[in-house]
Amino acid sequence: MNSAEKIIIELDQNGIKSDKEIDFTKLKTAADILKELKINEETALLFFKDKPIPFDEKIEEIGRENIRDGDFRILKVIFDE
């Protein structure tokens, strides 16, 4: 992780990809990533190193030293009404 404690998260919204930078020091669980980006848990899936992870996964259990830019990816599904 870089020295500023910021990390880049890949966001995929119906095939449109963008990178979001967030302050990683405040995050305690995977769900905090979604809250920080103002994304509803009901419309998103969260992946760590291409494997889905539960929203209650503790960041400390993953190990902050093991996390790099791009390790987290959010797949946001926008439903048609």
C-alpha positions in Angstrom: 0.0 0.0 0.0 1.3 3.5 -0.7 2.6 5.7 2.1 -0.4 8.1 2.0 -2.8 5.2 3.0 -4.9 5.8 -0.1 -5.9 2.9 -2.3 -7.4 2.6 -5.7 -10.6 0.5 -6.1 -11.9 -0.6 -9.5 -15.5 0.2 -10.0 -17.4 -1.6 -12.8 -20.9 -0.3 -13.4 -22.6 -2.3 -16.1 -19.3 -2.6 -18.1 -18.2 1.0 -17.6 -15.0 0.8 -15.5 -13.5 3.6 -13.4 -10.9 3.9 -10.6 -11.8 5.4 -7.3 -9.3 6.4 -4.7 -10.3 6.2 -1.0 -8.6 6.7 2.3 -8.0 3.2 3.6 -7.1 4.1 7.2 -10.8 4.6 8.2 -12.0 1.3 6.9 -12.8 -1.6 9.3 -14.9 -4.0 7.1 -15.4 -4.6 3.4 -18.8 -2.9 3.6 -17.0 0.3 4.7 -15.5 0.5 1.2 -19.1 0.6 -0.3 -20.2 3.2 2.3 -17.2 5.4 1.6 -18.1 5.3 -2.1 -21.8 5.7 -1.4 -22.8 2.4 -3.0 -25.8 0.4 -1.9 -24.8 -3.1 -0.8 -28.0 -4.5 -2.4 -26.8 -3.5 -5.9 -23.1 -4.4 -5.7 -20.7 -7.3 -5.4 -17.3 -6.9 -3.8 -14.2 -8.8 -4.9 -10.7 -9.1 -3.5 -8.1 -10.4 -5.9 -10.9 -11.7 -8.2 -12.7 -13.7 -5.4 -16.0 -12.5 -4.0 -15.9 -11.5 -0.3 -18.6 -11.0 2.2 -19.4 -7.4 3.2 -18.6 -8.2 6.9 -15.1 -9.3 6.0 -12.7 -7.5 8.4 -9.9 -5.6 6.7 -7.5 -6.6 9.5 -8.1 -10.3 8.7 -7.1 -9.6 5.1 -4.0 -7.8 6.4 -3.5 -4.2 5.3 0.1 -5.0 4.3 -1.2 -7.5 1.7 -3.5 -5.0 0.0 -2.4 -3.2 -3.2 -4.1 -0.8 -5.6 -6.6 -2.7 -7.8 -6.9 -5.7 -5.4 -10.5 -4.6 -4.6 -13.1 -4.5 -7.4 -16.7 -3.5 -7.1 -19.3 -4.8 -9.6 -22.3 -2.5 -9.4 -25.4 -3.8 -11.1 -28.0 -1.2 -12.2 -31.4 -2.8 -12.5 -33.9 -1.8 -15.2 -37.2 -0.7 -13.7 
